[in-house]
Amino acid sequence: MQLTKEEQAMLDGELGPATQKAMHILTAIGDIYGAQRMARISRVHVASGTPVSTGVGGVKFIEWMADNGGRARVFATVNPSAIDDRYWRELGVPQEYHDLQMRLTGAYERLNIVTAYSCTPYLIGNVPAKGELLSSAESSAICMYNGFFGARTNRQGNPSTLSSAITGRVPVYGLLLEENRFGSFVVKVEARCETAHDFATLGYYTGAVSGNRVPVLAGDFAAHATVDNCKMMAAGMNSSAAVAHFHIAGLTPEAPSVAAALGGKAPEETFVFDEAARRETEAKLCSASGERLDMVVLGCPHVSLLQVQEIVSLLGGRRIAPGVVFQILTSDAIKAVCDRQGYTESLEGAGAMLLSRTCPTCYPLGEAISGARDIRSLATDSSKMAHYIAADSGRMPVYYGSTEECVEAAVRGNWR
Ligand code: F3S
């Protein structure tokens, strides 16, 4: 790989051990993928905010980078953490995870990485321009950066995003190159697809037929492809598969038409997402039967202010049924506005928890559940949460329904 003088100086250790290590990591990745050069970038979203995913070894590595002169040269945010500052004890998060999280937060702060701890960094200011190169982790955010914003990132993990933050560089390969960004097959969307939940289902279906290919979605549903709906779709695509990029014909920046999104080539395949496919996908994600409902989770990926407004409005001043844990997940930034607007008070007055900085896959859910409450069934509107909760919690039964159905069930205290 051809390096500039400054990049070579980084690799030679002239800018300190952490920068040297970071450049080693990036050049090794670049060599593996056949990159010819590095590109300068101005933003990064770092992978691991939680020791649940880094493990103790990962925390030690990030501390080493911080203690050896590593500092983010560019704007960098980080994915959710293991704790919400107010609720972690109530959620049953063990003290050891809290203490590890504090070490990790300290290291990120020394690295000058913004510990906003959210999986929707594009809702809190980490927003690229069309065509901008960046380095992002978090599967749904990667997919949103590529498909919704038309920026360019490969799927990155913790060592690579951290290294890009410290060096301000990314090796150029894969989705950073024009020729790799075209779609290869089409999904015709004929089913109703209007709400965030509908998009979550569409995403899960699309992932299942995509593998790791780039899909081109087409249909009138594009009129409903808001940032909130697309983030639910992107999360779904990255639960049933690993889809780093999508096109919605007529809407997303690189897809003025199906033909343009396919780069002028014929599609390899065409799938139809009709009502039958929608119902079948929903049924696949709804693993619970019976009525018992112990927990409701909304906010996977982290909710926007608009979604909080919708949940407050759906609750309409009613209380959550006794015994039901109702979690709404968001970032510190959104929660700060919710505090000022009175939404937090309204939700907590109803018996809900507005959690910031975390989610049930980022805190040790299994231990938290057995430690805090007898949770044996969960409802969510998110296909990603439905998929991972069922898997991560030892296959806990999940009810999968619309945001409205989840709120109604939480108020009733059962899933009918
Ligand atoms: Fe975010 Fe957790 Fe879902 S990190 S995308 S809320 S699984």
Residues whose N, C-alpha, C, O or C-beta is under 5 A from the ligand:
A	BS01	F3S	P80 C119 G299 C300 P301 H302 C359 T361
